[in-house]
Amino acid sequence: MSLAQHVIHHPLFALIYERIWRPLTFFSVSGRTPRADRIDAERTLRLRSARTLLDIGCGPGNFTLYLSRRLGSGAHAIGLDFSVPMLEQARADNVGPGVSYVRADARRLPFPDGGFDAVCCFGSLYLIEDPMVAAGEMIRVLAPGGRISISTSYRRPGWFGRMITAYFSRLGLRFFDAEEFPKLFADAGLVEVEHQVHGLLQYLSATRPVAA
């Protein structure tokens, strides 16, 4: 287990993650606030037309609860994480009607094919071993007509990108080229692919087409 993975499994980190850690670190590497990320997630996932949502790497559940409140009436959101302290924090701070939390490995999702109208993973793929396997699982459980949205690290070109990648790799964080996820989405047959880069983070979304 990497240093970064050890940290996210610590109860203290779960307590400060959304209160201190995420706002400061994400703004420092991307220039974006949590509010901007939430608004963008709501837009890209098209939540008003979704009945089921899966939030992978949900951490303490702040995004899960926020997104659940943007779903249509009678809809349900599931937050999934592997960290027990994170899920305990989620169940303490971010419960509500139509929200539940599940502990599972993102590389082996315990859900049927096409089970969710919206699937997201914000700020977690770079911590997961075999992240492309996890991304493939996200696509597998996405329903026809559904939307997928992720934010993850971005390997910038040039000497600065190489330096940042080398440093954070020692901590167990992975960085991805600009082409990796758009290609994965295209190869899986997804359409309406959006891709934006903000500093050291990249944001992607796409649609699983409805079969003819």
Disulfide bonds with the S-S distance in Angstrom:
none
